[in-house]
């Protein structure tokens, strides 16, 4: 039996950059930022020469602007800084969690007040609430009672949250979404 000699030995990996660099940047005029104190208008050829003299890279930041925006900086340092900024932005972003509260059509007033208190607590923490009311057996014959319970819950919680969607009946369940009131 012959050994498997059909391995990928001659495969070349070509790295592509996220941005156009150095000689790939060809525009009659570009806006150079970050190199001098103020942005300046310069030809891409002159900017490329300037980058080469300082042993740095000419990086195209935004070609959709008029004129396109470029920066002279070490490309690896530029990538590191942008990735670091993205990680920081992701870390500081607020993650909204959806909490669920379950009700029933025959819920007593005290139990409903307890669910409302829990809902207010969720909303104050910045979470959304998904309110679910399951109809069972003979309760399905009068789904209006479930809707009344949902609306009573919504009215009790309206100081802390707003309805994202009105109560909706799907199958034998009522659903409703409540989001926190944005604080400014």
Phi, psi and omega in degrees: 000134181276143175289153181288107181258007183268055179265157183280075181274330185259023179274128179258133176263121180254119178275133175246139180274154178288335184238157173281139183237154171041253186285350177284343181272106182226100178219151179298325181213139180228159175258115181269120180242152173083348181268314174256174180298318181246152175296141179233155175265131185207157177285153182295330178296314179295322179295321179295318177297317180298318179295319180295320179297324181267006180056044178235181181252147172266117186246128176277116182273309183213111181269355180278347178281163177236108356283161180301150183261130178233164180218144175253115184193162173293126188296321180295321178293320179298315178298318179299314181296319180291320178294322178295318179295321178295319178297318179296318179296318180293322181293323183273354181287146182275127179261121180270127180251141178262120176261152181244136175238130181253133179239170172225157183297329182262027182293138180283165183298317180295317179295321178296319178297323177296317179295323178296316178300317179295320178297318178298319178299315178299316182294322179294333176277001177088013180266153172274160178237132171253114182263126182237135176232113182269126175266131182237142173053239183290345178296335180292341179288334180232074182292345180298327180296323177294319179295320178298318178297317179297316180292326177295319177298314181298320180294322181291334187256002189294344177287332184254341183212161177242150179289126175275325175216142178291162178302132184231134180264122177229115183067236178252025183232142170262135177236148176204140178248135178234131178246153181291151176285129182290134180263128181245000000 
